[in-house]
Amino acid sequence: MRTRKLGQSGPVVSVIGLGGMYLSITGRPSEDDAIRTIEASLAAGVTFIDTADVYCTDEKDYGHNERLIAKAVGKKAGITIATKGGLLRPNGSWTRDATPDHLRAACEASLKALGRDSIDLYQLHAPDPKVKLAESIGALARLHDEGKIKLVGLSNVSVAEIKTAEAIVPIASVQNRWNPADRSPEENGVLDYCTERGIAFLPYSPFGGASGAKSLHELGHLSEHAKKRDVSPHRLVLAWMIAKSPIVIPIPGGRRIASVEDSARAADLELTADDVREIEASF
């Protein structure tokens, strides 16, 4: 598995990560099957896992994915786990709460769920329009200073918001949505800014979510290019992302062993600049 650095001062991790959400939300597999899926991803060379306290079914289920990952990873060395705080799941919906008090409580709960003294990478799940971004980031900076989190990351942010956060605490990563049908990080400058600053860019929903993953083979002429290289369209999309910038670390999710193993193999597919242009023209 090829590797990349998680930000300027972070650890070296696998160039393909694992997103844990689908293992814990509605429609999730059994715990045994979920653990086997995580173990298969690790066996395929993945050393970076992304989770969140709200990857669960509702407010009675907080921390489900964190506990699942902790159980699957155990005491294995060399595995970097990222989690997030700043959202809530009342009655299964998704709402925001990035107040300093909530972020501190959420971080403490995540430490307990993960069974760790310090979180490798703690990310603000999304800016809260009811709270000044500087206040939310300030809370993370204090948690960082206290040693409860090693690295600070952001999610669902603009370039302006990244700059605001950088003025308060070093930012190791940015996690925004990016896939062939939603190329906003390329259009709004976030991908370029992260590349320039050496900030790891962690694209979530790289296939366009669960529905997008199922219909990816129908997107333009993507399947033709995948067939030419004897790979799945999903593997080709991840390889395209990796080729776009040296700071990109995709975090595809998956409920099945076959899915996470296929994603991991994208690290073996190297594309030239001409390949990238050809693939993009097929979207």
Long-range contacts (C-beta under 8 A, 24 or more apart in sequence): 1-44, 1-45, 1-46, 1-47, 1-264, 1-267, 2-242, 2-267, 2-268, 3-47, 4-200, 4-246, 4-247, 4-248, 4-249, 5-200, 6-48, 6-80, 6-121, 6-151, 6-172, 6-173, 6-200, 6-249, 7-151, 7-153, 7-170, 7-171, 7-172, 7-173, 7-198, 7-199, 7-200, 8-170, 8-172, 8-198, 8-199, 9-151, 9-170, 9-172, 10-80, 10-121, 10-150, 10-151, 10-172, 10-173, 10-200, 11-80, 11-120, 13-47, 13-48, 13-80, 13-249, 14-45, 14-46, 14-47, 14-48, 14-249, 14-264, 14-267, 15-242, 15-249, 15-267, 16-45, 16-46, 16-238, 16-242, 16-249, 16-250, 16-252, 16-263, 16-264, 16-266, 16-267, 17-46, 17-48, 17-49, 17-50, 17-202, 17-249, 17-250, 17-251, 17-252, 18-46, 18-48, 18-49, 18-50, 18-251, 18-252, 18-253, 18-254, 18-260, 18-263, 19-50, 19-204, 19-251, 19-252, 19-253, 19-254, 20-49, 20-50, 20-51, 20-52, 20-55, 20-65, 20-68, 20-69, 20-253, 21-51, 21-52, 21-55, 21-65, 21-253, 22-210, 22-253, 22-254, 22-255, 23-55, 23-65, 23-68, 23-253, 23-255, 24-55, 24-56, 24-57, 24-61, 24-64, 24-65, 24-68, 25-55, 25-56, 25-57, 26-57, 26-92, 27-255, 28-57, 28-255, 29-255, 29-256, 31-68, 31-71, 33-255, 34-68, 34-72, 34-255, 35-68, 35-71, 35-72, 36-257, 37-254, 37-255, 37-256, 37-257, 37-259, 37-260, 38-68, 38-69, 38-72, 38-73, 38-260, 39-72, 40-257, 40-260, 40-261, 41-254, 41-260, 41-261, 41-263, 41-264, 42-72, 42-73, 42-76, 42-79, 44-260, 44-261, 44-264, 44-265, 45-264, 45-267, 46-260, 46-264, 47-78, 47-79, 47-80, 48-79, 48-80, 48-82, 48-249, 48-251, 49-73, 49-79, 49-80, 49-81, 49-82, 50-81, 50-82, 50-83, 50-84, 50-175, 50-202, 50-204, 50-251, 51-81, 51-82, 51-83, 51-84, 52-83, 52-84, 52-85, 52-87, 52-125, 53-83, 53-84, 53-85, 53-87, 53-106, 53-109, 53-110, 53-113, 54-84, 54-87, 54-88, 54-89, 54-94, 54-125, 56-89, 57-89, 57-92, 58-89, 58-90, 58-91, 58-92, 59-88, 59-89, 59-90, 59-91, 61-89, 62-89, 62-109, 63-109, 63-110, 63-112, 63-113, 66-110, 66-113, 66-114, 67-113, 67-114, 69-114, 70-113, 70-114, 70-115, 70-116, 80-120, 80-121, 81-114, 81-116, 81-119, 81-120, 81-121, 82-119, 82-120, 82-121, 82-122, 82-123, 82-153, 82-173, 82-202, 83-110, 83-114, 83-119, 83-121, 83-122, 83-123, 84-122, 84-123, 84-124, 84-125, 84-153, 84-155, 84-175, 85-110, 85-122, 85-123, 85-124, 85-125, 86-124, 86-125, 86-126, 86-128, 86-136, 87-125, 87-126, 96-125, 96-126, 96-127, 96-128, 96-129, 96-130, 97-128, 98-124, 98-125, 98-126, 98-127, 98-128, 98-131, 98-136, 99-128, 99-131, 99-135, 99-136, 100-135, 100-136, 100-138, 100-139, 103-136, 103-139, 103-140, 103-143, 104-139, 104-142, 104-143, 107-143, 107-148, 107-149, 108-148, 111-148, 118-147, 118-148, 118-149, 118-150, 119-148, 119-149, 119-150, 120-150, 120-151, 121-149, 121-150, 121-151, 121-152, 121-153, 121-172, 121-173, 122-148, 122-149, 122-151, 122-152, 122-153, 123-152, 123-153, 123-154, 123-155, 123-173, 123-175, 124-152, 124-153, 124-154, 124-155, 124-157, 124-165, 125-155, 125-156, 126-155, 126-156, 126-157, 127-156, 127-157, 127-161, 133-161, 133-164, 133-165, 134-164, 134-168, 137-164, 137-165, 137-168, 137-169, 138-168, 140-169, 141-168, 141-169, 144-169, 153-200, 153-202, 155-204, 157-190, 158-188, 158-190, 159-188, 159-189, 159-190, 159-193, 162-190, 162-193, 162-194, 162-197, 162-199, 166-197, 171-197, 171-199, 172-199, 172-200, 173-199, 173-200, 173-201, 173-202, 174-199, 174-200, 174-201, 174-202, 175-201, 175-202, 175-203, 175-204, 175-251, 176-201, 176-203, 176-204, 177-203, 177-204, 177-205, 178-203, 178-204, 178-205, 178-206, 178-241, 179-203, 179-205, 179-206, 179-207, 179-208, 179-212, 179-237, 180-208, 180-216, 180-219, 180-222, 180-237, 180-240, 180-283, 181-208, 181-212, 181-219, 181-283, 182-208, 186-244, 191-244, 191-245, 191-248, 194-245, 194-247, 195-245, 195-246, 195-247, 198-247, 199-247, 200-247, 200-248, 200-249, 201-245, 201-247, 201-248, 201-249, 202-248, 202-249, 202-250, 202-251, 203-241, 203-248, 203-250, 203-251, 204-251, 206-237, 206-238, 206-241, 206-250, 206-251, 206-252, 207-234, 207-237, 207-252, 219-283, 220-282, 220-283, 221-282, 222-279, 222-282, 222-283, 224-282, 225-278, 225-279, 225-282, 229-269, 231-265, 231-266, 231-269, 232-262, 234-259, 234-262, 234-263, 234-266, 235-262, 235-263, 235-265, 235-266, 235-269, 236-266, 236-269, 236-279, 238-263, 238-266, 239-266, 239-269, 239-270, 239-271, 240-271, 240-276, 240-279, 240-280, 242-266, 242-267, 242-271, 243-270, 243-271, 243-272, 243-273, 243-275, 243-276, 244-276
